[in-house]
């Protein structure tokens, strides 16, 4: 039995619902009499909203097409391109989640290598014409070809596997470093995935050396075929530097140091990727691909990958279908937005509303100077977008015209959606809404950006509390993808549906949250920081407590997070939660000293600890070890999540995880927070069944 037959017998019943990407072959006569090319178009039969992916059946289909091409003697080249707007986006992740044995995992790696490498071993040159998004295995197909062209309109080129807890397993770690050098390969394979899965565009990929030629989208395929003909006829020369001559080992070692700083060993995938990149300098293709197979098999059979796939599914699916959201048909149209306040947060919101909704946005504040500063901020940010080429001159002028200021709330008389972003004080917010309600239309939604206060109390004196809803952004507004949408005791379905519709228009991921103190993200982060600060108050050295959780690979340490949000804000939220749950949330007297000092936190401008700030926390006589602090924090988080679920703050643990991933940067490789607590044994009884974010039992 051949390898292909063995793999077919082992894998053909895997992922029965696989959307098969077909390899459609047609002959193309190249310009200038260069000869006949067999052009493969990858196409799964759907539009660009369902990208080309590869499961076992797609790989078998491509292998069959290559076998037919290999049997021909009349061809001078083979080309590969994709359906409109999509080249290929890699392995079918649904299938990856169904792998139940290491034998299957090894077979998947070996099958992908066997099929893709044929493109470079047909005996005739191969060309990848990258016309659209190329990610993961899709990019690896192109890497196996002899030559590559890319469209300047390609929106995404990436090897995102490390983001999920995998490595590029179909040639990426071996072919890319030799093509573009180890530094550029590390950027695409490790640095970008670990930076919130950053991707590059077509022109950037060309500059990095991924492609040999760059063409415009309008006539991309025609120009690519002309270029291929010139290459085949010797009229176009393609030369590439020998990257193995550089200081490869130092580049990899430097990258390993940076990964240590970021992850502290919390995720194994980036380290395995670095090992493979190091190997690529000297290994043969057989040796390098076999090493990729082994790494892929190990990671496919790890809880880390299952947690990453769970997190990916939350962001890609659950975030788009929020649990408990009302019928979309109930949403009202929003044609004008009012923003109360003209500070930084309010100004960021005004810009976002104008860009995404393309409706007039009016800011109000107490005096002209504040108002001018807020509107000026928006206009300056628009100018930055124009300078970067992200918007046209006409778009810039329209955006500036949409955002205006007013000293009176009468400007909201025809608004459909008014959001406040004023000081986090219940009395102030109640006064604001009383003034707004007096002038807005009957069906205008009143939204609050409060981070911790009760909506029910906030709306208690309103004539129509049913139109008050929580609309909690995270800072910076344009970047953070999460919106906590809070339903007060009186909030009606039409108001809630409108809030979700606006959230979608803003391109945010919205989670429905019950009106409970500090909602989800701030409640958990406050409990997290509170336990760390309490340990320091008791006498634990600040540096010990600060780094006790490093092994989780969190985006920042507790005191760095406190400095980001501001000690005064952190203490205010802690006070709100202390009032609600005095047995679990305290207010540190030492933190109060830090706030009173006016210092921004415990770190100085050079990111070293400020001795004067650290001194505020001295004096305790019951120090803990780093391990004790870690156990204390994880136990507290498990307790708080259990209580939140019992209170019905959100519908399910999945919503807790989604909030922490999107609102707090909780790492994908942990799968959010509840899978980690399950795996580490801190959850007491599991939050999620075995197999949901872990290997099947």
C-alpha positions as CSV (number, residue, x, y, z in Angstrom):
1,X,0.0,0.0,0.0
2,X,1.4,3.4,-1.0
3,X,1.8,6.3,1.5
4,X,-1.2,8.1,-0.2
5,X,-3.4,5.0,0.2
6,X,-2.3,4.6,3.8
7,X,-3.1,8.2,4.6
8,X,-6.4,7.9,2.7
9,X,-7.4,4.9,4.8
10,X,-6.5,6.7,8.0
11,X,-7.9,10.1,7.3
12,X,-10.7,9.9,4.8
13,X,-13.4,9.5,7.4
14,X,-12.0,12.5,9.4
15,X,-14.0,15.8,9.2
16,X,-16.9,14.4,7.2
17,X,-18.3,17.9,6.9
18,X,-15.1,19.3,5.3
19,X,-15.6,22.0,2.7
20,X,-13.4,20.6,0.0
21,X,-11.1,23.0,-1.8
22,X,-10.9,21.7,-5.3
23,X,-7.9,22.0,-7.7
24,X,-9.4,23.1,-11.0
25,X,-6.9,22.8,-13.9
26,X,-7.0,24.5,-17.2
27,X,-4.4,25.0,-19.9
28,X,-3.1,28.5,-20.6
29,X,-1.0,29.5,-23.6
30,X,1.6,31.8,-22.2
31,X,2.3,35.1,-24.1
32,X,5.1,35.3,-26.6
33,X,5.0,31.7,-27.5
34,X,6.5,30.6,-24.2
35,X,4.5,27.4,-24.2
36,X,1.6,25.8,-22.3
37,X,1.1,26.2,-18.5
38,X,-1.3,24.1,-16.5
39,X,-3.0,26.6,-14.3
40,X,-4.5,25.3,-11.0
41,X,-7.2,27.4,-9.4
42,X,-8.0,26.6,-5.8
43,X,-11.7,27.0,-5.2
44,X,-14.1,25.6,-2.6
45,X,-17.2,26.7,-4.5
46,X,-18.1,29.5,-2.1
47,X,-17.6,33.2,-2.3
48,X,-14.8,35.1,-0.4
49,X,-16.7,34.8,2.9
50,X,-15.7,31.1,3.1
51,X,-12.0,31.0,2.3
52,X,-10.2,28.1,0.7
53,X,-8.9,25.7,3.5
54,X,-7.3,22.3,3.3
55,X,-8.4,19.2,5.1
56,X,-7.6,15.6,4.0
57,X,-10.0,15.6,1.1
58,X,-8.7,18.9,-0.2
59,X,-5.2,17.6,-0.1
60,X,-6.2,14.4,-1.9
61,X,-7.9,16.6,-4.6
62,X,-4.7,18.7,-5.1
63,X,-2.6,15.6,-5.2
64,X,-4.8,14.1,-7.9
65,X,-4.5,17.2,-10.0
66,X,-0.7,17.2,-9.6
67,X,-0.5,13.6,-10.6
68,X,-2.4,14.3,-13.9
69,X,0.0,17.3,-14.6
70,X,3.1,15.2,-13.8
71,X,2.0,12.6,-16.4
72,X,2.0,15.2,-19.2
73,X,5.0,16.0,-21.4
74,X,3.6,19.0,-23.2
75,X,3.8,21.5,-20.3
76,X,6.5,24.1,-19.7
77,X,5.2,25.2,-16.3
78,X,2.5,24.8,-13.7
79,X,0.8,27.7,-12.0
80,X,-1.4,28.0,-8.9
81,X,-3.8,30.8,-8.0
82,X,-7.0,31.2,-6.0
83,X,-10.6,32.1,-6.5
84,X,-11.4,35.8,-6.4
85,X,-9.9,37.6,-3.3
86,X,-8.7,34.3,-1.7
87,X,-5.5,32.3,-2.4
88,X,-5.7,30.0,0.6
89,X,-5.9,30.3,4.4
90,X,-4.4,27.0,5.5
91,X,-5.6,23.9,7.3
92,X,-9.2,23.3,8.2
93,X,-9.2,24.0,11.9
94,X,-12.4,22.1,12.5
95,X,-10.6,19.0,11.3
96,X,-7.6,19.7,13.6
97,X,-9.9,19.6,16.6
98,X,-11.1,16.2,15.6
99,X,-7.7,14.5,15.6
100,X,-7.7,11.9,18.3
101,X,-4.3,10.1,18.0
102,X,-0.7,11.0,17.4
103,X,-0.8,8.6,14.4
104,X,-3.4,10.8,12.7
105,X,-1.5,13.9,13.6
106,X,1.6,12.6,12.0
107,X,-0.3,11.5,8.9
108,X,-1.8,15.0,8.5
109,X,1.7,16.6,8.6
110,X,3.2,14.0,6.2
111,X,0.2,14.2,3.8
112,X,0.5,18.0,3.5
113,X,4.3,17.8,2.9
114,X,3.9,15.1,0.3
115,X,1.3,17.1,-1.7
116,X,2.8,20.6,-1.4
117,X,6.4,19.6,-2.2
118,X,5.3,18.1,-5.5
119,X,4.8,21.6,-6.7
120,X,8.6,22.2,-6.5
121,X,9.5,18.7,-7.7
122,X,7.6,18.3,-11.0
123,X,10.6,18.7,-13.2
124,X,9.1,21.9,-14.6
125,X,9.0,25.4,-13.0
126,X,6.1,26.2,-10.8
127,X,4.5,29.6,-10.2
128,X,2.3,30.8,-7.4
129,X,0.1,33.7,-8.4
130,X,-1.0,35.0,-5.0
131,X,-4.2,36.9,-5.8
132,X,-5.7,37.1,-2.4
133,X,-5.4,36.3,1.3
134,X,-2.6,33.7,1.9
135,X,-2.3,32.4,5.4
136,X,-0.9,29.3,7.0
137,X,-1.0,26.4,4.6
138,X,-2.1,28.7,1.9
139,X,1.1,30.6,2.1
140,X,3.1,27.3,2.4
141,X,1.7,26.2,-1.0
142,X,3.2,29.3,-2.5
143,X,6.5,28.7,-0.7
144,X,6.8,25.3,-2.4
145,X,6.6,26.9,-5.8
146,X,9.7,27.9,-7.8
147,X,8.5,31.5,-8.2
148,X,5.9,33.7,-6.7
149,X,4.0,36.9,-7.8
150,X,1.6,38.7,-5.4
151,X,-1.1,41.3,-5.9
152,X,-0.7,44.7,-4.2
153,X,-4.4,44.3,-3.2
154,X,-3.8,41.2,-1.0
155,X,-5.1,42.1,2.5
156,X,-3.4,39.5,4.6
157,X,-0.3,37.4,4.3
158,X,0.6,35.4,7.5
159,X,1.7,32.3,9.2
160,X,-0.5,32.6,12.3
161,X,0.0,29.1,13.7
162,X,1.9,30.1,16.8
163,X,-1.0,32.3,17.7
164,X,-3.1,29.2,18.2
165,X,-0.4,26.9,19.7
166,X,0.9,25.3,16.5
167,X,3.8,25.7,14.1
168,X,3.7,26.1,10.3
169,X,3.8,22.4,9.6
170,X,3.7,22.0,5.8
171,X,7.1,23.5,5.0
172,X,6.9,27.0,6.4
173,X,9.6,26.8,9.0
174,X,12.0,25.3,6.5
175,X,11.3,27.2,3.3
176,X,10.6,30.7,4.5
177,X,13.9,31.3,6.4
178,X,16.0,30.2,3.4
179,X,13.9,32.5,1.1
180,X,13.7,35.7,3.2
181,X,16.3,35.1,5.8
182,X,15.9,34.0,9.5
183,X,15.0,37.5,10.8
184,X,12.1,38.1,8.3
185,X,11.0,34.5,8.8
186,X,10.9,35.0,12.6
187,X,8.9,38.2,12.0
188,X,6.2,36.3,10.1
189,X,6.3,33.0,12.0
190,X,6.6,34.2,15.6
191,X,6.7,38.0,16.2
192,X,3.5,38.9,14.2
193,X,1.4,36.0,15.6
194,X,2.5,36.9,19.2
195,X,1.5,40.6,18.5
196,X,-2.2,39.9,18.4
197,X,-1.9,37.9,15.2
198,X,-0.7,40.8,13.1
199,X,-0.6,40.3,9.4
200,X,1.1,42.0,6.4
201,X,-0.3,43.1,3.1
202,X,0.8,42.1,-0.3
203,X,3.2,45.0,-0.9
204,X,4.8,44.4,2.5
205,X,5.2,40.6,1.8
206,X,6.9,41.6,-1.5
207,X,9.3,43.9,0.4
208,X,10.1,41.1,2.8
209,X,11.1,38.9,-0.1
210,X,8.2,36.5,0.0
211,X,7.3,37.2,-3.6
212,X,9.5,37.8,-6.7
213,X,7.1,40.3,-8.4
214,X,4.3,42.7,-7.4
215,X,1.4,43.6,-9.7
216,X,-1.8,45.6,-9.3
217,X,-5.1,43.8,-8.7
218,X,-6.9,44.9,-11.9
219,X,-4.8,42.9,-14.3
220,X,-2.9,40.8,-11.8
221,X,-3.2,37.4,-13.5
222,X,-2.5,38.7,-16.9
223,X,0.6,40.5,-15.8
224,X,1.7,37.4,-13.8
225,X,1.4,35.2,-16.8
226,X,3.4,37.7,-18.9
227,X,6.0,37.8,-16.2
228,X,6.1,34.0,-16.0
229,X,6.6,33.8,-19.8
230,X,9.6,36.2,-19.6
231,X,11.1,34.1,-16.8
232,X,10.7,30.9,-18.8
233,X,12.3,32.6,-21.9
234,X,15.2,34.0,-19.9
235,X,14.1,37.6,-20.4
236,X,13.4,38.1,-16.7
237,X,16.1,37.1,-14.2
238,X,15.2,36.1,-10.6
239,X,18.1,36.2,-8.1
240,X,17.9,35.5,-4.4
241,X,20.6,36.0,-1.8
242,X,22.1,33.1,0.2
243,X,20.7,33.8,3.6
244,X,22.5,30.8,5.2
245,X,25.7,32.8,5.1
246,X,24.6,35.3,7.8
247,X,24.7,35.0,11.6
248,X,21.7,32.7,11.7
249,X,22.3,31.3,15.2
250,X,22.5,34.8,16.7
251,X,19.2,35.8,15.1
252,X,17.5,32.8,16.5
253,X,19.0,33.3,19.9
254,X,18.0,36.9,20.0
255,X,14.4,35.9,19.1
256,X,14.4,33.3,21.8
257,X,15.4,35.9,24.4
258,X,12.5,38.1,23.2
259,X,10.0,35.2,23.4
260,X,11.2,34.5,26.9
261,X,10.5,38.1,27.9
262,X,7.0,37.9,26.4
263,X,5.9,34.4,27.4
264,X,8.2,33.2,30.1
265,X,7.8,29.7,28.6
266,X,4.0,29.7,28.9
267,X,3.5,28.5,25.3
268,X,5.6,25.8,23.7
269,X,4.7,26.5,20.1
270,X,7.0,29.6,19.5
271,X,9.9,27.7,21.0
272,X,9.3,24.7,18.7
273,X,9.1,27.1,15.8
274,X,12.4,28.6,16.7
275,X,14.0,25.2,16.9
276,X,12.7,24.4,13.5
277,X,14.0,27.7,12.0
278,X,17.4,27.0,13.5
279,X,17.3,23.5,11.9
280,X,16.4,25.0,8.5
281,X,19.9,26.4,7.9
282,X,21.5,22.9,7.5
283,X,18.8,20.3,7.2
284,X,17.8,18.7,4.0
285,X,14.2,18.9,2.9
286,X,13.5,15.4,4.1
287,X,15.0,16.1,7.5
288,X,13.4,19.5,7.9
289,X,9.9,18.3,6.9
290,X,10.2,15.2,9.1
291,X,11.0,17.5,12.1
292,X,8.0,19.6,11.2
293,X,5.8,16.5,11.2
294,X,7.0,15.6,14.7
295,X,6.5,19.1,16.1
296,X,3.0,19.2,14.5
297,X,2.0,15.9,15.9
298,X,3.2,16.9,19.4
299,X,1.3,20.1,19.3
300,X,-1.9,18.7,17.7
301,X,-2.1,16.3,20.6
302,X,-1.6,19.1,23.3
303,X,-4.1,20.9,25.5
304,X,-2.4,24.1,24.4
305,X,-3.6,23.7,20.8
306,X,-7.1,22.7,21.9
307,X,-7.2,25.8,24.1
308,X,-6.1,27.9,21.2
309,X,-8.7,26.4,18.9
310,X,-11.4,27.0,21.5
311,X,-10.3,30.7,21.8
312,X,-10.3,31.0,18.0
313,X,-13.8,29.6,17.9
314,X,-15.0,32.0,20.5
315,X,-13.6,35.0,18.6
316,X,-14.7,33.8,15.2
317,X,-18.2,32.4,16.0
318,X,-19.5,33.2,19.5
319,X,-18.5,36.8,19.2
320,X,-20.5,37.1,16.0
321,X,-23.6,35.5,17.6
322,X,-23.8,37.0,21.1
323,X,-25.6,34.8,23.6
324,X,-28.9,36.4,24.7
325,X,-28.9,39.3,22.2
326,X,-32.5,40.2,21.0
327,X,-33.8,39.8,17.5
328,X,-31.9,42.1,15.1
329,X,-35.3,43.2,13.6
330,X,-36.0,45.2,16.8
331,X,-33.1,47.5,16.3
332,X,-33.8,51.1,15.5
333,X,-32.0,53.1,12.9
334,X,-29.3,55.5,14.1
335,X,-28.8,58.6,12.0
336,X,-27.1,60.9,14.6
337,X,-25.0,60.3,17.7
338,X,-24.4,62.5,20.7
339,X,-21.4,62.2,23.0
340,X,-21.5,63.8,26.5
341,X,-18.0,64.8,27.3
342,X,-15.1,65.8,25.2
343,X,-12.2,64.2,27.0
344,X,-9.9,61.6,25.5
345,X,-12.2,58.6,25.8
346,X,-15.2,60.7,24.5
347,X,-13.2,62.0,21.5
348,X,-12.0,58.5,20.6
349,X,-15.6,57.3,20.7
350,X,-16.7,60.3,18.5
351,X,-14.1,59.4,15.8
352,X,-15.1,55.8,15.9
353,X,-18.8,56.6,15.5
354,X,-18.1,58.9,12.6
355,X,-15.9,56.5,10.8
356,X,-18.0,53.4,11.1
357,X,-21.6,54.8,11.2
358,X,-20.9,57.7,8.8
359,X,-23.5,59.9,10.6
360,X,-23.2,63.3,12.4
361,X,-21.6,63.1,15.8
362,X,-22.0,66.0,18.3
363,X,-19.7,66.4,21.4
364,X,-20.8,68.5,24.4
365,X,-18.8,69.7,27.4
366,X,-18.9,72.4,30.0
367,X,-16.7,75.0,28.3
368,X,-15.4,75.9,24.9
369,X,-11.8,75.1,25.6
370,X,-12.6,71.5,26.4
371,X,-14.9,71.3,23.5
372,X,-12.3,72.7,21.1
373,X,-9.7,70.3,22.5
374,X,-12.0,67.3,21.9
375,X,-13.0,68.2,18.3
376,X,-9.4,69.1,17.6
377,X,-8.3,65.7,18.7
378,X,-10.7,64.1,16.3
379,X,-9.6,66.3,13.4
380,X,-5.9,65.6,14.2
381,X,-6.5,61.8,14.2
382,X,-8.3,62.2,10.8
383,X,-5.2,64.0,9.5
384,X,-3.1,61.1,10.7
385,X,-5.2,58.6,8.8
386,X,-4.9,60.7,5.7
387,X,-1.2,61.0,6.0
388,X,-0.9,57.2,6.4
389,X,-3.0,56.7,3.2
390,X,-5.8,54.9,5.1
391,X,-8.4,57.4,3.9
392,X,-8.7,59.8,1.0
393,X,-8.8,63.5,1.1
394,X,-12.5,63.5,0.4
395,X,-13.1,61.0,3.2
396,X,-11.0,63.2,5.6
397,X,-13.1,66.2,4.8
398,X,-16.3,64.3,5.3
399,X,-15.2,62.9,8.7
400,X,-14.2,66.3,9.9
401,X,-17.5,67.8,8.8
402,X,-19.4,65.0,10.7
403,X,-17.9,65.7,14.1
404,X,-18.9,69.0,15.7
405,X,-19.2,70.4,19.2
406,X,-21.9,72.2,21.2
407,X,-22.0,73.8,24.6
408,X,-25.7,72.9,25.0
409,X,-27.4,69.5,24.9
410,X,-30.1,71.0,22.7
411,X,-27.8,69.7,19.9
412,X,-29.1,66.2,20.8
413,X,-32.7,67.1,19.9
414,X,-32.6,64.9,16.8
415,X,-30.1,62.3,18.0
416,X,-31.0,58.6,18.0
417,X,-28.1,57.4,20.3
418,X,-26.5,59.5,23.0
419,X,-23.6,58.1,25.1
420,X,-22.0,59.7,28.1
421,X,-18.3,59.5,28.9
422,X,-18.1,61.8,32.0
423,X,-16.5,61.3,35.4
424,X,-17.2,57.9,37.0
425,X,-19.6,59.3,39.6
426,X,-23.2,58.1,40.0
427,X,-24.6,61.5,40.9
428,X,-22.8,63.2,37.9
429,X,-24.1,60.6,35.5
430,X,-27.6,60.8,36.8
431,X,-27.6,64.5,36.3
432,X,-26.3,64.1,32.8
433,X,-29.0,61.7,31.8
434,X,-31.7,63.9,33.3
435,X,-30.5,66.8,31.1
436,X,-30.3,64.6,28.0
437,X,-33.7,63.0,28.5
438,X,-35.3,66.4,28.6
439,X,-34.2,67.2,25.0
440,X,-33.9,63.9,23.0
441,X,-36.6,62.2,21.0
442,X,-38.8,59.5,22.6
443,X,-37.0,56.5,21.1
444,X,-33.4,57.8,21.5
445,X,-31.1,55.3,23.2
446,X,-29.3,56.5,26.3
447,X,-26.0,54.7,26.7
448,X,-23.4,54.9,29.4
449,X,-19.7,54.0,29.2
450,X,-19.5,53.3,32.9
451,X,-16.9,50.8,33.9
452,X,-18.4,49.7,37.2
453,X,-21.5,51.6,38.3
454,X,-25.1,50.2,38.5
455,X,-27.3,51.0,35.4
456,X,-30.4,50.3,37.5
457,X,-29.4,53.0,40.0
458,X,-28.3,55.3,37.2
459,X,-31.7,55.1,35.5
460,X,-33.8,55.1,38.7
461,X,-35.0,58.7,38.2
462,X,-35.5,58.7,34.4
463,X,-38.9,58.9,33.0
464,X,-38.0,56.1,30.5
465,X,-35.4,53.9,32.1
466,X,-36.1,51.2,29.6
467,X,-34.0,53.1,27.0
468,X,-30.8,53.1,29.2
469,X,-28.1,50.6,28.3
470,X,-24.5,50.0,29.2
471,X,-22.1,50.4,26.3
472,X,-18.7,49.8,27.9
473,X,-15.7,50.4,25.6
474,X,-12.1,49.5,26.5
475,X,-9.2,51.8,26.0
476,X,-7.9,52.6,23.4
477,X,-11.4,52.6,21.8
478,X,-10.2,52.1,18.2
479,X,-8.1,49.1,19.0
480,X,-9.8,47.1,21.7
481,X,-12.4,44.8,20.1
482,X,-14.7,44.2,23.1
483,X,-17.9,45.9,24.0
484,X,-19.6,44.9,27.2
485,X,-23.3,45.6,26.6
486,X,-25.1,45.8,29.9
487,X,-28.8,45.3,30.4
488,X,-30.3,47.2,33.3
489,X,-33.3,46.0,35.2
490,X,-35.6,48.2,33.0
491,X,-33.7,48.0,29.6
492,X,-36.1,46.9,26.9
493,X,-35.4,44.6,23.9
494,X,-35.5,47.4,21.3
495,X,-32.9,49.4,23.2
496,X,-30.7,46.3,23.6
497,X,-31.1,45.3,20.0
498,X,-30.1,48.8,18.9
499,X,-27.0,48.7,21.1
500,X,-26.0,45.4,19.5
501,X,-26.6,46.7,16.0
502,X,-24.5,49.7,16.7
503,X,-21.8,47.5,18.2
504,X,-21.7,45.5,15.0
505,X,-21.5,48.6,12.9
506,X,-18.5,49.7,15.0
507,X,-16.9,46.4,14.2
508,X,-16.8,45.4,17.8
509,X,-17.4,42.0,19.4
510,X,-20.3,42.5,21.9
511,X,-21.1,40.4,25.0
512,X,-24.4,40.7,26.9
513,X,-23.7,41.3,30.6
514,X,-26.1,41.5,33.5
515,X,-26.1,44.8,35.6
516,X,-23.6,43.7,38.2
517,X,-20.8,45.6,39.9
518,X,-17.9,46.2,37.4
519,X,-19.4,43.7,35.0
520,X,-16.9,41.1,33.7
521,X,-13.4,42.3,32.8
522,X,-13.0,45.0,35.5
523,X,-14.4,42.7,38.1
524,X,-12.0,39.9,37.4
525,X,-9.0,42.2,36.9
526,X,-9.8,44.0,40.1
527,X,-9.9,40.7,42.0
528,X,-6.7,39.7,40.3
529,X,-4.9,43.0,41.2
530,X,-6.4,43.1,44.6
531,X,-5.0,39.8,45.6
532,X,-1.5,40.8,44.3
533,X,-1.7,44.2,46.1
534,X,-2.9,42.6,49.3
535,X,0.1,40.2,49.2
536,X,2.4,43.2,48.9
537,X,0.6,45.0,51.7
538,X,1.2,41.9,53.9
539,X,5.0,42.1,53.3
540,X,5.7,40.3,50.0
541,X,8.4,42.1,48.1
542,X,6.7,44.0,45.3
543,X,8.9,42.4,42.6
544,X,8.1,38.9,43.8
545,X,4.4,39.5,43.7
546,X,4.6,41.5,40.4
547,X,6.2,38.5,38.6
548,X,4.5,35.6,40.3
549,X,2.1,35.1,37.4
550,X,4.7,35.5,34.6
551,X,4.4,31.8,33.8
552,X,1.0,32.4,32.3
553,X,2.4,34.6,29.6
554,X,-0.1,37.5,30.4
555,X,0.2,40.7,28.3
556,X,1.5,42.7,31.3
557,X,2.2,42.4,35.0
558,X,-0.3,43.5,37.6
559,X,1.4,46.8,38.6
560,X,2.1,47.6,34.9
561,X,-1.6,47.1,34.3
562,X,-2.4,49.4,37.3
563,X,-0.2,52.0,35.8
564,X,-1.9,51.7,32.4
565,X,-5.4,52.2,33.8
566,X,-4.2,54.7,36.5
567,X,-4.0,54.1,40.2
568,X,-6.9,56.4,40.9
569,X,-9.2,54.6,38.5
570,X,-8.1,51.2,39.9
571,X,-8.8,52.4,43.4
572,X,-12.2,53.7,42.4
573,X,-13.3,50.4,40.9
574,X,-11.9,48.6,43.9
575,X,-14.0,50.8,46.1
576,X,-17.2,50.1,44.0
577,X,-16.6,46.4,44.3
578,X,-15.7,46.7,48.0
579,X,-19.1,48.2,48.7
580,X,-20.8,45.3,46.8
581,X,-18.6,42.5,48.1
582,X,-16.6,43.6,51.1
583,X,-15.5,40.1,52.0
584,X,-13.6,39.6,48.7
585,X,-12.6,43.1,47.6
586,X,-10.5,45.4,49.7
587,X,-9.2,48.9,49.2
588,X,-5.5,49.1,49.9
589,X,-4.4,51.9,52.2
590,X,-1.0,51.8,50.6
591,X,-2.6,52.2,47.1
592,X,-4.4,55.2,48.5
593,X,-1.0,56.7,49.5
594,X,0.2,56.1,45.9
595,X,-2.9,57.9,44.5
596,X,-2.4,60.8,47.0
597,X,1.2,61.2,45.9
598,X,0.1,61.9,42.3
599,X,2.6,59.3,40.9
600,X,1.4,57.5,37.8
601,X,2.3,54.1,39.3
602,X,5.3,52.2,40.7
603,X,7.3,52.5,37.5
604,X,9.3,55.5,36.4
605,X,9.7,56.8,32.8
606,X,12.5,54.3,32.1
607,X,10.3,51.4,33.2
608,X,12.4,50.8,36.3
609,X,10.7,50.6,39.7
610,X,10.4,54.0,41.4
611,X,11.8,53.6,44.9
612,X,9.6,56.3,46.4
613,X,6.4,54.6,44.9
614,X,7.5,51.2,46.1
615,X,8.1,52.5,49.6
616,X,4.4,53.3,50.0
617,X,3.8,49.5,50.1
618,X,6.5,48.7,52.7
619,X,5.8,47.6,56.2
620,X,4.0,44.2,56.2
621,X,5.4,41.3,58.1
622,X,3.7,38.3,56.5
623,X,5.5,37.8,53.2
624,X,4.5,35.2,50.7
625,X,6.5,33.3,48.1
626,X,5.9,33.7,44.4
627,X,4.2,30.3,44.3
628,X,1.9,31.3,47.2
629,X,0.9,34.5,45.4
630,X,0.2,32.6,42.2
631,X,-2.0,30.0,44.0
632,X,-3.8,32.8,45.9
633,X,-4.6,34.7,42.7
634,X,-5.7,31.7,40.7
635,X,-7.9,30.4,43.5
636,X,-9.5,33.8,43.9
637,X,-10.2,34.1,40.1
638,X,-11.8,30.6,40.1
639,X,-14.0,31.6,43.1
640,X,-15.0,34.9,41.4
641,X,-15.9,33.3,38.1
642,X,-17.9,30.6,39.9
643,X,-19.9,33.3,41.7
644,X,-20.4,35.4,38.5
645,X,-21.8,32.4,36.7
646,X,-24.1,31.6,39.7
647,X,-25.3,35.3,39.6
648,X,-26.0,35.0,35.9
649,X,-23.6,37.9,35.0
650,X,-23.1,36.2,31.6
651,X,-24.7,33.2,30.0
652,X,-21.8,30.8,30.1
653,X,-18.1,30.3,30.9
654,X,-17.4,30.9,27.2
655,X,-18.6,34.5,27.6
656,X,-16.1,35.0,30.5
657,X,-13.3,33.7,28.3
658,X,-14.4,35.9,25.4
659,X,-14.4,39.0,27.5
660,X,-11.0,38.3,29.0
661,X,-9.4,37.5,25.6
662,X,-10.8,40.6,23.8
663,X,-11.0,43.0,26.7
664,X,-7.9,42.1,28.8
665,X,-5.6,40.4,26.3
666,X,-5.8,37.1,28.0
667,X,-3.6,34.8,25.9
668,X,-5.1,32.6,23.1
669,X,-2.7,29.8,24.1
670,X,-4.5,29.6,27.5
671,X,-7.9,29.5,25.8
672,X,-9.1,32.4,27.9
673,X,-9.2,31.9,31.7
674,X,-11.5,29.0,32.5
675,X,-9.7,26.4,30.4
676,X,-6.5,27.3,32.2
677,X,-8.1,27.1,35.6
678,X,-9.5,23.7,34.6
679,X,-6.1,22.4,33.4
680,X,-4.2,23.7,36.4
681,X,-6.7,22.2,38.9
682,X,-7.8,25.5,40.4
683,X,-11.4,25.3,39.2
684,X,-12.4,22.7,41.9
685,X,-15.2,21.4,39.6
686,X,-14.6,22.0,35.9
687,X,-16.0,25.1,34.1
688,X,-15.9,23.3,30.7
689,X,-16.4,19.6,29.9
690,X,-13.3,17.6,28.8
691,X,-12.6,18.1,25.1
692,X,-14.1,21.5,24.8
693,X,-10.8,23.4,25.3
694,X,-8.6,20.4,26.0
695,X,-7.9,16.9,24.6
696,X,-10.9,14.6,24.7
697,X,-11.0,12.5,27.9
